[in-house]
Amino acid sequence: MNLKYVAQTFDGSGYDLYLRLRMGAEDKVSCGVTQEFVVKQLLDVNLNIAERWRALFSLRNMKGPVSREALIKAMRDDSSLLAHEAAFALGQMQDVEAIPALRAVLEDVHSCASIVRHEAAEALGAIGEPEAIALLKKALVLDPAPEVRETCELALRRIEQADASTADEDADQSPYLSVDPAAAAPSSSSIADLRKILLDEKQGMYERYGAMFALRNRGGPEAVESIVAALGCTSALLRHEVAYVLGQLQDKSSTSALMTTLRDAREHPMVRHEAAEALGSIGDSESVALLKTYREDSEPLVSQSCEVALNVLDYELQGNSLEFLYLETPVA
């Protein structure tokens, strides 16, 4: 998101537990625990959202049919946060067996929130099977939410270019473990050129995403500032991905802009949600203080995101390790 963040190495500071869970880095999450137990945690509506969120990403790391079926059920949860993270996890797993369930969610404009349908479309793009093309083309025209239609545009381009990207041995490799919704623009591009593409409202969404991921991969103050500037773009989908990328980068220079985004009650909830999770990944005192305030927000997607961010950060700051994240018998 996801989330949805990760670098290939973790130094044990800040929000690394959150990053590892959300992005599926190799760890010991499943040590001493059965998938069935974690499934029960995920699907227990009486548990708090943070416990269920941790179960969700533990299952994402465990993989296999048990995890897949639990995540499919979670896509229909009353919590849009949990439901869309379940769709995200299925996309990151790139499990072709999840395609029918993802298709059903994307088609269900009456029961599934737009953020969940968006994530289902993105997951279909991440899995990359041509069988999803017809449905994505249909939703590109008929879905009532612009963020879903724009996601379908991205997913279609990703599927269409998947074979070429696989065959291209010179393709730039991302330093992140996420399955991105668009390929990064060539690393030979200048920061100025990438910024121009990212901020150009006339450019296609795939090209703008590609420029943003190239800036993320480049890193550094100038690249981060260019990404932050895109929080002012007109597309809520793009703004939410900008916040997600800033969470991946964990650069404190973006804190002020992310705090402004979280505070803005007029902003799309999916953007505020990603801003909250990004602030959690940065994890400095200012971010934590604001997250504590907005975990009481009237928008559930925002309040639950703040609650998850604070809970997981607190878990790590207490000195708990990944291998003891889920155990049926507490460890003394």
N, C-alpha and C positions, 0 to 999 in steps of 0.2 A: 503497500500500500503502500504495500505494502509494503510489511508490510512489505512489513513491506520495505525494509531497509537492510542492507548489509554490505560491508567491505570484506575482503577475503581474509583479513586478519583482525583479531580482536585483542585489545590490550587489557580487558577486564575492568575498564573504567566506564563511568557515565552510564549509558543505556545499552550496553552490549548484549545483555540478556534479551532485551526487547528485540534488538536487531537480529540476533541469531534465531530466535523463535519465528519472527515474522518472515524471514527470508530463507529459512531452511538450511543454515550452515550445519556441517557435520558436528554433532555433539552427543551428549549422553542423556538426552531428554527421556529416552525410553528405559533407562537403566532401572531394573527392579520393578517395572510396572507393566501390566498387560494393556493391550489396546482396548480391550473390553471395558476396563476401568476408566480409561480416559474418555471413551465414547460416552459412558454414563455421566461423566462430569460435563461434557459438552452439551448433552441433550437434557440435562436437569434444569428445568426452568426456575427452580427454587434457589439455585446457586447465584451468587452475584456475577455480574457481567465479566469482571476481570478473571475470575476462576474459569469461566467458560471460554473466554478468549485464550487463556493459556492452554487449555485443553485442545482448542481448535488448532493452534499452531504446533502443539506437540504431535497431533495426528498428522498434520501436514508433513512433519519430518519422518514419522513412522512409515507412511505410505501404505500401499496395498489395498485390497478390496474392502477390508473392515474400515479403514480410514476413509476411503472414498465414499462408501455408503453413508457413513455418519456425517460427512461434510455435505453430501447431497441433501440429507434431512435438514441440516442446519441452514441451508439456503432458504428454507421456508419458515425460519424462526421469526417471531414477532419483532425481535430486535433487528433493525436494518443494519446496524453496525456488524452484528454477528453474521447475519445472512450474507452481506456483501463480502466479508472477509472469508467466508466459506467458499464463495465463488472464486475469489482471488486465489485461495489456496489450491483449488482444483486446477486452475489455470497454470499456476507455478509448478504443480506436479506433472502437468502435460499428460494427463491420463485420458486416453481416447475413450475409455469406458464411461467417462463422465459426460460425454457429448450429449446424449439424449436428455439428461436432466438439465444441462445448461441451456439447451435449445428450448425446453419447456419454460424455464424461467424467463428467457428473453422474450418469448411470445406472450407471457402472462402480464399484460399491461394493467390488468384490473387488480391483481392481488400482490404483485411484486413492486416494491418501490423502485424509482428510477435508478437509484444508486446500485441496487442489486441487479437490475437488468443491464446497466452499464458494465458491471463487473462480469456478468455472464458473457456479454459480447466480447469483452477483452479476453476472457478465459478461452473462448472459442478461437480467437486470433492467436493466443499463446500456444494452444494445442496444434493449430496449424493444419487441420485436415480440410481438404477441399469440400467435403460433404456439408460444411457449415456455410459455404458461400451463398447459396440460394436464400437461406434464412436471413443472413446478414444483409443481403441486398434488399430484402423485403422490409426489414426493420429500419434500414437506412432511409426508406421513404415513408414508412407508416408509423414508426414509434412517435408518440407525442412529445417526448423529452429531447431537447437538443443535445444534451450530454450523451444520451444513448445513441442518437443518430451519428454524432461525431465519432463515438467509439466504434460503431460499425464501419465507418470510413477507414479508421485506423486498422481494424481487424482484417478487413478485406485486403488492404495493401500489404499487411504483414503476411497473410496466407499466399497472396500472389507472388510475393518476392521470396518466400521461404526457400524454394528450390535453388534459386540463384544465389542466395546468401550462403546456403550450405556448400555450394560448389565453389564459392569464392574463397580461396585459401588466403587471400590478402585482406579479408575483411577484418576491421578493427575489433579486437576483443575487449569487452567491458571489464573493468576491474571489480565489478559488482556481480553478485550471484543471481540477481533477479532476471526473470524472463521479461524483457522490456517490450512494450507494445509497438515499438518502432526501432529500426536499426539506427544506431548513432551515425551521424554524418561523418565523412572521412576526417581523420585526425589531422590531416594536412591543412584543413580549413583554418583560417585565422579566427581569433576570438571576435574580432570586429564583424567579420562576415557571418559568423554563427549568430551573433547577437542580432544582426540585421534581419536574418531569416526568422528567428524566434519571435521578434516583435512585429513582424510584418503581417498585418491582419489579412492581406490578400494572398498570402502563401497558403498552401494546403496544410491540413493538420498534421499529416504524416511528416512533411518536411520540417515543420516547426518542432515537432517532438524529436525528430532526428537531430536538429540543431541543439536542442536542450540537453539531450543525452550526451552529445559530443562535448558540450560545455561542462557537464557533470564529470565526465571522464577526464577532461583536462584539469579541472580543479584550479585553485588559486583565487586570489581576491577579485581579479577582473572577471573571471568566469562566474564566480558566485554573484557578483553585483549584476551581471547580465541576466542571470536566472531570476534574481529577486525582482528586477524590473518587469518581468513578465507577469507578476502578480497583478499588474494593472491592465492586462489584456482583457478583451471582451468575453472570451470563451471561459465558462465556468469549468469545463472539462480540463482545459489547459491550465487554468489557475490551480486546480486541485492537484494536477500532476507536478506543477512547479513546487507546491508545498511538499509533496512526497519526495521529490528530488532533493530539496533542501534538508529534509530529514535524513536522507542518505548521506549527504555531505557533512552534516553535524557541524557546520561552521557558525560560530557565535555571532558573526557579523550579520547573519540573517535573522537573528532573534527579534529585533525591533519590528521588522516587516511582518514576521509571522505573528507576533503579538497583536499588531494592528488588525490583521486578518481575523484572528480568533475573536477579537472584541467586536467586530462589525456584525451586528445582528441582521443587517441587510444582505450580507454575503450568503451565497448558496451554502447550505449545510454541509455538502460534501467537501467544499473548500475549507470551511472552518474545522471540519473533522480532521482533514489531513494536516492543517496547521497545528492543531492540538497534538497530534501524534509526532509531528516534526519537532515541536517544542519539547516533547518528552524525550526524543532522541538526543537533543542538545543537552537537556537536563541541568542547566545552570539554575542559580537561585531565583532569578527573575522569571524564568520559564515555569518553574515549579510553583511559585507564588500565584501566577496567573492561572495555571491549571487547577489549583485548589479553588480559585474563585469560580471558574467556569464549569466545574463538575456539578454545579447547581443550575446550569443553564436550562432554559425551558425547552430547548431542542434536544430530544433524546440522543440523536446522533452525535451531538457535541458533548453533552454531559457524560455520556458513556465513554467517549474517546478520552476525555480528561481522566475519568476514573481508571480506565485501563492503564493509561500512561503513568499515573501516579502509583498505582498498585504494583506494577512490574518494576518500576524504578525503586520503590521502597523495598521490594523483595531482594533486589540485588544489593542495595546499600546496607542491608542487614547482614550481608556476607554469605547469603545462600548461594549454592552452586547449581549449575544446570542439572547435574545428575540427580539432585534431590528435589527437582521441581515437582514431580508427581510420584509419590509412593503411597501405596495403600496402607502401609504401616508407617507412622511417623518415625523419623530418625531422631534419636536423642542428641 
